[in-house]
Amino acid sequence: LQCLWCYTNNTCIDYPVRSLLPPSSLCSLSKARWGVCWINFEALIIAIAVVVGLIVVSVAVCCCYCCYCRRRSR
């Protein structure tokens, strides 16, 4: 999982530990794969953002629903 595969020049580069995302000087984000060849960085970022967004929305809906139920029961 420490390998950054770049489709631009078909090389496996040691993943830059200091940065979360690979710098564009190493490889463009759309051509970079992490660990295994099928994990695309762009798709990974989008998937994580969707999951985090769903969690935030569900927590907000639950909080609003609970507050509404408490007010209504009084």
VOBA-1610 file (N, C-alpha, C; in pm, whole numbers, padded with zeros to 5 digits, always signed):
BEGIN
Leu+00080-00120+00000Leu+00000+00000+00000Leu+00085+00126+00000Gln+00213+00112-00009Gln+00301+00229-00011Gln+00340+00268-00153Cys+00278+00204-00249Cys+00311+00231-00389Cys+00206+00322-00452Leu+00253+00418-00528Leu+00167+00506-00606Leu+00190+00471-00752Trp+00092+00409-00814Trp+00104+00370-00954Trp+00056+00485-01041Cys+00138+00524-01137Cys+00104+00634-01227Cys+00088+00580-01368Tyr-00032+00596-01424Tyr-00058+00548-01560Tyr+00006+00636-01666Thr+00047+00757-01631Thr+00108+00845-01729Thr+00238+00788-01782Asn+00323+00742-01690Asn+00451+00686-01733Asn+00468+00540-01690Asn+00359+00476-01645Asn+00359+00335-01604Asn+00472+00302-01506Thr+00478+00378-01398Thr+00579+00354-01296Thr+00513+00343-01159Cys+00580+00272-01071Cys+00537+00263-00934Cys+00633+00347-00851Ile+00579+00450-00788Ile+00658+00546-00712Ile+00627+00525-00564Asp+00727+00543-00479Asp+00699+00539-00335Asp+00603+00651-00302Tyr+00498+00615-00226Tyr+00396+00714-00192Tyr+00455+00822-00103Pro+00431+00951-00137Pro+00482+01059-00052Pro+00410+01063+00082Val+00479+01027+00187Val+00418+01012+00319Val+00373+01147+00375Arg+00442+01253+00343Arg+00412+01384+00403Arg+00283+01446+00351Ser+00235+01403+00238Ser+00114+01465+00182Ser+00003+01361+00172Leu-00119+01408+00191Leu-00235+01319+00183Leu-00262+01280+00037Leu-00260+01378-00049Leu-00278+01354-00193Leu-00144+01366-00263Pro-00123+01289-00368Pro+00005+01299-00438Pro+00016+01433-00511Pro+00132+01496-00506Pro+00148+01623-00577Pro+00138+01601-00728Ser+00092+01702-00798Ser+00075+01691-00944Ser+00209+01678-01016Ser+00317+01714-00949Ser+00448+01699-01012Ser+00486+01551-01025Leu+00435+01467-00934Leu+00461+01323-00945Leu+00371+01258-01049Cys+00241+01286-01036Cys+00144+01224-01126Cys+00012+01300-01113Ser-00058+01315-01223Ser-00188+01383-01214Ser-00286+01296-01136Leu-00379+01359-01070Leu-00471+01288-00981Leu-00557+01186-01056Ser-00595+01216-01178Ser-00680+01124-01255Ser-00603+01001-01303Lys-00471+01010-01309Lys-00390+00898-01355Lys-00322+00823-01242Ala-00342+00866-01119Ala-00277+00803-01004Ala-00366+00695-00944Arg-00305+00585-00909Arg-00373+00475-00841Arg-00296+00446-00712Trp-00368+00404-00608Trp-00306+00382-00479Trp-00315+00236-00441Gly-00206+00181-00394Gly-00204+00044-00345Gly-00226-00057-00455Val-00349-00086-00486Val-00380-00174-00598Val-00425-00087-00715Cys-00417-00139-00831Cys-00436-00058-00952Cys-00579-00008-00972Trp-00678-00063-00903Trp-00815-00022-00930Trp-00864+00089-00839Ile-00786+00134-00741Ile-00831+00243-00653Ile-00783+00375-00710Asn-00872+00443-00781Asn-00842+00573-00840Asn-00857+00681-00733Phe-00762+00775-00728Phe-00768+00880-00626Phe-00892+00968-00640Glu-00929+01004-00761Glu-01048+01087-00780Glu-01173+01016-00731Ala-01188+00889-00766Ala-01304+00811-00722Ala-01303+00794-00571Leu-01185+00775-00513Leu-01173+00759-00369Leu-01215+00887-00296Ile-01174+01001-00346Ile-01210+01129-00285Ile-01361+01152-00295Ile-01419+01123-00411Ile-01563+01140-00430Ile-01641+01046-00338Ala-01598+00922-00328Ala-01667+00824-00244Ala-01661+00865-00097Ile-01545+00909-00052Ile-01531+00952+00087Ile-01619+01074+00114Ala-01622+01168+00020Ala-01704+01288+00036Ala-01853+01253+00043Val-01897+01159-00039Val-02038+01117-00038Val-02073+01050+00095Val-01986+00962+00141Val-02012+00893+00268Val-02017+00991+00384Val-01921+01083+00390Val-01918+01183+00497Val-02042+01273+00487Gly-02079+01312+00367Gly-02199+01394+00349Gly-02325+01324+00396Leu-02337+01195+00365Leu-02454+01118+00410Leu-02457+01107+00562Ile-02341+01089+00623Ile-02336+01081+00769Ile-02377+01213+00832Val-02327+01324+00779Val-02360+01455+00832Val-02509+01484+00816Val-02565+01453+00700Val-02708+01476+00677Val-02792+01388+00769Ser-02753+01260+00786Ser-02832+01174+00875Ser-02827+01220+01019Val-02711+01265+01065Val-02702+01316+01202Val-02787+01442+01218Ala-02783+01531+01119Ala-02864+01653+01124Ala-03013+01620+01124Val-03055+01527+01042Val-03196+01488+01037Val-03238+01425+01169Cys-03154+01339+01224Cys-03187+01276+01353Cys-03198+01380+01464Cys-03106+01474+01467Cys-03111+01579+01570Cys-03236+01664+01555Cys-03267+01704+01434Cys-03387+01785+01411Cys-03513+01707+01446Tyr-03518+01581+01409Tyr-03634+01498+01439Tyr-03650+01480+01590Cys-03541+01454+01659Cys-03548+01436+01805Cys-03592+01565+01874Cys-03539+01678+01830Cys-03580+01806+01888Cys-03727+01833+01862Tyr-03773+01801+01742Tyr-03915+01822+01708Tyr-04004+01732+01793Cys-03964+01607+01813Cys-04045+01513+01894Cys-04051+01558+02038Arg-03941+01608+02090Arg-03941+01653+02229Arg-04030+01774+02248Arg-04027+01866+02155Arg-04113+01984+02164Arg-04260+01946+02152Arg-04288+01852+02065Arg-04426+01811+02042Arg-04484+01736+02160Ser-04400+01658+02229Ser-04449+01579+02342Ser-04477+01665+02464Arg-04417+01782+02470Arg-04441+01871+02586Arg-04568+01942+02567
//
